[in-house]
Amino acid sequence: MRLSEERITHLAHLVCDGLYQDDLVDYVNDDEALKLIKKVMLDYFKMDDAVDEFVRQKIFSLKKGVLEASREWEILYKKYYEEELNRRKF
């Protein structure tokens, strides 16, 4: 999933504000909290992209040639995606 810098910053602000408004955290430094939230989000999106690419290559390498967007492809994608997330302990 490719998100723009502006979109990620906006989402980080929403998370930061939501945590504060729900009285789940009190920030000592709002800017540092925003940077940390943004970093966590970026790390997650990078991991998600890596898992997505791995799963697509795995399906592509199958000898029987599964067509993307077919029901079989969707089932395999979901199965392999969950397996890879578990393997990476995420």
C-alpha positions as CSV (number, residue, x, y, z in Angstrom):
1,M,0.0,0.0,0.0
2,R,1.5,3.2,-1.1
3,L,0.5,6.3,0.8
4,S,1.8,9.8,0.4
5,E,3.9,11.5,3.0
6,E,1.0,13.9,3.7
7,R,-1.5,11.0,4.1
8,I,0.8,9.2,6.6
9,T,1.3,12.5,8.5
10,H,-2.5,13.0,8.6
11,L,-3.0,9.5,9.9
12,A,-0.3,9.9,12.5
13,H,-2.1,13.1,13.7
14,L,-5.4,11.2,13.9
15,V,-3.8,8.4,16.0
16,C,-2.0,10.8,18.2
17,D,-5.1,12.9,18.8
18,G,-7.3,9.8,19.3
19,L,-5.0,8.4,21.9
20,Y,-4.9,11.6,23.8
21,Q,-8.7,12.3,23.6
22,D,-9.5,8.8,24.8
23,D,-7.3,9.6,27.8
24,L,-5.0,6.6,27.0
25,V,-1.8,8.6,27.0
26,D,-0.4,12.0,28.2
27,Y,2.4,13.1,25.9
28,V,5.5,14.7,27.4
29,N,6.5,15.9,23.9
30,D,3.8,16.0,21.2
31,D,6.3,16.3,18.4
32,E,8.3,13.3,19.5
33,A,5.1,11.3,19.9
34,L,4.1,12.2,16.4
35,K,7.5,11.2,15.0
36,L,7.3,7.8,16.8
37,I,3.8,7.1,15.6
38,K,4.8,8.0,12.1
39,K,7.9,5.8,12.3
40,V,5.8,2.8,13.5
41,M,3.3,3.3,10.7
42,L,6.1,3.6,8.1
43,D,7.7,0.4,9.4
44,Y,4.4,-1.4,9.3
45,F,3.7,-0.3,5.7
46,K,7.2,-1.4,4.6
47,M,6.7,-4.8,6.2
48,D,3.3,-5.1,4.6
49,D,4.8,-4.2,1.2
50,A,7.5,-6.8,1.6
51,V,5.1,-9.5,2.6
52,D,2.8,-8.6,-0.3
53,E,5.7,-8.9,-2.8
54,F,6.8,-12.2,-1.3
55,V,3.3,-13.7,-1.5
56,R,2.8,-12.5,-5.1
57,Q,6.1,-14.0,-6.1
58,K,5.3,-17.3,-4.4
59,I,1.9,-17.5,-6.2
60,F,3.6,-16.5,-9.5
61,S,6.1,-19.3,-9.1
62,L,3.5,-22.0,-8.9
63,K,3.7,-24.4,-11.8
64,K,-0.1,-24.4,-12.4
65,G,-0.3,-20.7,-13.3
66,V,-2.9,-19.2,-11.0
67,L,-4.6,-16.1,-12.6
68,E,-4.5,-13.0,-10.4
69,A,-7.9,-11.9,-9.2
70,S,-9.3,-15.4,-9.5
71,R,-11.0,-17.0,-6.6
72,E,-8.1,-19.5,-6.3
73,W,-5.6,-16.6,-6.3
74,E,-7.4,-14.8,-3.6
75,I,-7.5,-17.9,-1.4
76,L,-3.8,-18.6,-1.9
77,Y,-2.9,-15.0,-1.3
78,K,-4.8,-14.9,2.0
79,K,-3.3,-18.2,3.1
80,Y,0.3,-17.3,2.1
81,Y,0.0,-13.8,3.5
82,E,-1.2,-15.1,7.0
83,E,1.6,-17.7,6.9
84,E,4.2,-15.1,6.2
85,L,3.0,-12.7,8.9
86,N,3.1,-15.6,11.4
87,R,6.6,-16.5,10.2
88,R,7.8,-12.9,10.7
89,K,6.0,-12.8,14.1
90,F,4.0,-9.8,13.3
